[in-house]
Amino acid sequence: MSLLSKMFNHAFRVLLSVTLIALFCAKVNAGEAKPVVLASNQPLYLLLQELLQDRAVVTRLMPLGVSPHGFQMSFSQRNSVAKADTVVWVGASLEPFLSGVLSTKDNINTSQLTGIVWPVGYAESHVHENHDQHDHGAYDPHLWLNPDNSLVIAKAVIEHLNDNELLTASDKKALNEQYLSFEASIHQLNNELSQQLQPVHDVPFVVFHDALGHFQQRFGLQQYQVITKTPEQRPGAKHLAELRKTLTHAQCLLVEPYYRQSQALRLRDEFALTMVEIDILGQNATSYSDLIKTLGHQFQQCLSAKP
């Protein structure tokens, strides 16, 4: 065999070895890759992070502090949807901008999950309202504000990841154990908030935006009055006139930092209401549990204030 042939054979064996090693490493890395789970908003992002921890790469679509009302996705956000293994979202009533994009994408629509608890009477209260493109329809879509719903979502996400073989065997076992821990923490949170809010459960309050039905009914709080059902629009004169007849019994006004509050400020001053900002999107929360705890504290602060 010539020297040239020997050199060629040696080079071929080296190249083949490198290729096989590269393929092996790629296979190992693929097996160890964590699934990418994209949450549509901050509350779902916090919930998934608390549940999945380092067993998945959890990302968020909407920026912090941005309301879903009127939101439009950028090209990079659409790209994030395309790259995710699965998308967890609330549903079209709150996030219509995702409906078309997710028609051919693996996703979990939390509003369609069996077991989600819906506020009683919400649909009836909306029958005579004027609906626009951001109206919530027959159900209050802010479903994360009832901690019981977080358990339904958590179970669905784990089952979805398992069914689609997106988890390693060790991660499956660890995640099942993590769910039990998450479930216990939610039960404890419910008990703590029930005790915390019981002394003020019968104090009437007003909200700027109709988004608190899940929280209010879960913890047995007094039925509230609503300034507007669509936060992008000014409330009508007829609605405000009706509202003023009942505000004499209220002592607390809850507003969100994402919307203009000029009308809320006028009503606060007119009826000497205590006004407290609440953050239902958890833009400053460190976890889902922290979001709910903070909301409970904000409710207690407002409802405990002396008129």
C-alpha positions in Angstrom: 0.0 0.0 0.0 1.4 3.4 -1.0 2.1 6.1 1.5 -0.7 8.2 0.0 -3.2 5.3 0.5 -2.1 4.9 4.1 -2.5 8.6 4.8 -6.0 8.6 3.1 -7.1 5.6 5.2 -5.9 7.2 8.4 -7.6 10.4 7.6 -10.8 8.5 6.8 -10.7 6.6 10.1 -10.1 9.8 12.0 -13.0 11.6 10.2 -15.3 8.6 10.9 -14.4 8.6 14.6 -15.1 12.3 14.9 -18.4 11.9 13.1 -19.5 9.0 15.3 -18.5 10.9 18.5 -20.4 14.0 17.3 -23.5 11.9 16.5 -23.3 10.3 20.0 -23.0 13.6 21.7 -25.9 15.0 19.8 -28.1 12.1 20.8 -27.1 12.5 24.4 -27.7 16.2 24.4 -31.1 15.7 22.6 -32.1 13.3 25.4 -31.1 15.7 28.0 -32.7 18.8 26.4 -35.4 20.4 28.5 -38.8 21.1 26.9 -39.5 24.8 26.2 -42.8 25.8 27.7 -44.1 29.2 26.7 -46.6 30.9 29.0 -48.8 33.6 27.5 -48.7 35.9 30.5 -46.9 36.5 33.8 -49.3 34.7 36.1 -49.1 31.5 34.1 -45.3 32.0 33.8 -45.0 32.2 37.6 -47.2 29.2 38.0 -45.2 27.1 35.6 -41.9 28.2 37.0 -43.0 27.2 40.5 -44.3 23.8 39.3 -41.6 22.8 36.7 -38.6 24.5 38.2 -35.5 23.3 36.3 -37.2 20.4 34.5 -38.3 22.7 31.7 -37.3 26.0 30.1 -40.2 28.3 31.0 -40.5 31.5 29.0 -43.1 34.3 28.9 -44.7 35.8 25.8 -46.2 39.1 27.1 -43.9 41.7 28.7 -44.2 42.5 32.4 -47.0 44.9 33.3 -48.7 44.8 29.9 -52.4 44.1 29.8 -53.7 41.5 27.3 -56.4 44.0 26.3 -55.5 45.3 22.8 -52.1 43.5 22.9 -50.5 42.7 19.5 -47.6 40.4 19.0 -44.3 41.4 17.4 -42.3 39.3 14.9 -39.9 38.1 17.7 -42.9 37.1 19.9 -44.4 35.1 17.0 -41.0 33.4 16.6 -41.0 32.5 20.3 -44.3 30.8 19.8 -43.0 28.8 16.9 -39.9 27.7 18.8 -41.7 26.5 21.9 -42.5 22.8 22.4 -45.9 23.8 23.8 -47.8 27.0 24.7 -49.9 27.5 27.8 -52.5 30.2 27.5 -55.7 31.4 29.0 -57.8 31.3 25.9 -59.3 33.4 23.1 -61.6 35.5 25.4 -58.6 37.1 27.0 -55.9 36.5 24.4 -57.4 36.7 21.0 -54.1 37.6 19.5 -53.0 33.9 20.0 -56.0 32.2 18.4 -54.8 32.1 14.8 -51.1 31.5 15.7 -52.0 28.4 17.8 -54.4 26.8 15.4 -51.6 24.5 14.2 -49.4 24.7 17.3 -49.2 22.3 20.3 -50.9 24.2 23.1 -52.9 24.0 26.4 -55.9 26.2 26.5 -56.5 26.5 30.2 -60.0 27.9 29.9 -61.1 24.6 28.3 -59.6 22.3 31.0 -62.1 20.1 32.8 -62.2 21.1 36.4 -61.7 24.8 36.1 -64.0 26.7 38.6 -65.9 29.6 37.2 -67.5 32.4 39.2 -71.3 32.0 39.6 -73.4 34.7 38.1 -70.8 36.2 35.8 -72.6 35.5 32.6 -75.9 36.9 33.9 -74.2 40.1 35.0 -73.0 40.6 31.4 -76.3 40.0 29.6 -77.2 43.7 29.3 -73.7 45.0 28.7 -72.5 46.4 25.4 -69.9 44.1 24.1 -66.7 45.1 22.1 -63.8 43.1 20.7 -62.2 42.8 24.2 -65.3 41.7 26.0 -64.7 38.6 28.1 -67.9 36.8 27.0 -69.8 34.5 29.3 -66.9 33.6 31.6 -64.5 35.6 33.7 -61.1 34.6 32.0 -58.9 35.7 34.9 -59.0 32.1 36.1 -55.5 32.1 37.8 -57.0 34.3 40.6 -58.6 31.2 42.1 -55.7 29.0 43.5 -57.8 25.9 43.0 -57.6 26.4 39.3 -53.8 26.5 39.5 -53.9 22.8 40.5 -56.1 21.9 37.5 -53.6 23.7 35.2 -50.6 22.0 36.9 -52.0 18.6 36.4 -52.8 19.3 32.8 -49.3 20.5 32.1 -47.7 17.5 33.7 -49.9 15.1 31.8 -49.3 17.0 28.5 -45.5 16.8 28.9 -45.7 13.1 29.8 -48.1 12.2 27.0 -45.8 14.0 24.4 -42.7 12.3 25.8 -41.0 15.7 26.5 -39.6 14.6 29.9 -36.9 12.2 30.9 -37.8 9.3 33.1 -36.1 10.9 36.1 -37.8 14.2 35.5 -41.2 12.5 35.2 -40.8 11.0 38.7 -39.4 14.3 40.2 -42.2 16.3 38.6 -44.9 14.0 40.1 -43.3 14.6 43.5 -43.1 18.3 42.9 -46.8 18.4 42.1 -47.6 16.9 45.5 -45.5 19.7 47.1 -47.1 22.3 45.0 -50.6 21.0 45.9 -49.8 21.1 49.6 -48.6 24.7 49.3 -51.7 25.8 47.5 -54.0 24.1 50.1 -52.0 25.9 52.9 -52.2 29.2 51.0 -56.0 28.8 50.7 -56.4 28.2 54.4 -54.2 31.2 55.3 -56.0 33.6 53.0 -59.5 32.3 54.2 -58.5 33.1 57.8 -56.9 36.4 56.8 -59.9 37.7 54.9 -62.7 36.3 57.0 -62.9 39.4 59.3 -63.5 41.6 56.2 -65.6 39.2 54.1 -68.8 41.3 54.3 -67.2 44.7 53.5 -68.6 46.0 50.2 -66.0 47.2 47.6 -65.7 48.6 44.1 -63.3 47.6 41.4 -62.3 49.6 38.3 -62.0 46.6 36.0 -64.3 43.5 36.2 -61.5 41.0 36.8 -61.8 39.7 40.4 -64.7 37.3 40.3 -62.5 34.2 40.7 -60.7 35.6 43.8 -63.8 37.2 45.3 -65.9 34.0 45.2 -63.1 31.7 46.2 -62.7 33.6 49.5 -66.3 34.5 50.1 -65.9 38.3 49.8 -68.8 40.7 49.4 -70.2 41.0 45.9 -68.6 44.1 44.3 -69.6 46.9 42.0 -67.7 47.5 38.7 -66.8 50.8 37.2 -66.1 49.4 33.7 -66.1 45.9 32.2 -63.9 47.0 29.3 -60.9 49.0 30.7 -60.1 50.6 27.3 -63.4 52.4 27.3 -64.8 55.2 29.5 -67.8 54.0 31.4 -71.1 55.3 30.1 -73.1 58.0 31.9 -76.1 55.7 32.5 -73.8 53.1 34.1 -72.1 55.7 36.3 -75.5 57.1 37.4 -76.6 53.6 38.5 -73.2 53.0 40.2 -73.5 56.2 42.2 -76.7 54.9 43.8 -74.9 52.0 45.4 -71.5 53.5 46.1 -72.8 55.0 49.3 -72.5 51.6 50.9 -68.9 50.9 49.7 -65.7 51.9 51.5 -63.0 50.4 49.3 -62.0 50.9 45.7 -59.5 48.6 44.0 -57.7 49.7 40.9 -55.0 48.2 38.6 -51.9 50.0 37.6 -52.2 49.2 33.9 -55.2 51.5 33.2 -56.0 55.2 33.3 -57.6 55.9 36.6 -59.1 59.4 36.2 -62.7 58.2 36.6 -61.7 56.0 39.6 -60.0 59.0 41.2 -63.1 61.1 40.8 -65.3 58.4 42.4 -62.8 58.0 45.2 -62.9 61.7 46.1 -66.7 61.9 45.6 -67.5 59.0 48.0 -64.5 59.2 50.3 -63.4 55.7 49.3 -60.1 54.1 50.3 -58.3 53.3 47.1 -55.6 50.6 46.8 -53.7 49.4 43.8 -53.8 45.7 43.1 -51.6 43.8 40.7 -53.5 40.8 39.3 -50.8 40.2 36.7 -48.0 39.8 39.3 -45.5 42.0 37.6 -43.5 42.3 40.9 -44.3 38.8 42.2 -41.5 36.2 42.7 -43.8 33.2 42.4 -47.4 32.3 41.8 -47.9 31.9 45.5 -46.4 35.3 46.1 -48.9 36.8 43.5 -51.9 35.4 45.4 -50.5 36.2 48.8 -49.9 39.8 47.8 -53.4 40.1 46.3 -54.8 38.9 49.6 -52.8 41.5 51.5 -53.9 44.2 49.2 -57.6 43.2 49.7 -57.2 43.1 53.4 -55.5 46.6 53.4 -58.4 48.1 51.4 -61.2 46.3 53.2 -59.8 47.0 56.7 -59.5 50.7 56.1 -61.9 52.8 58.2 -64.4 54.9 56.2 
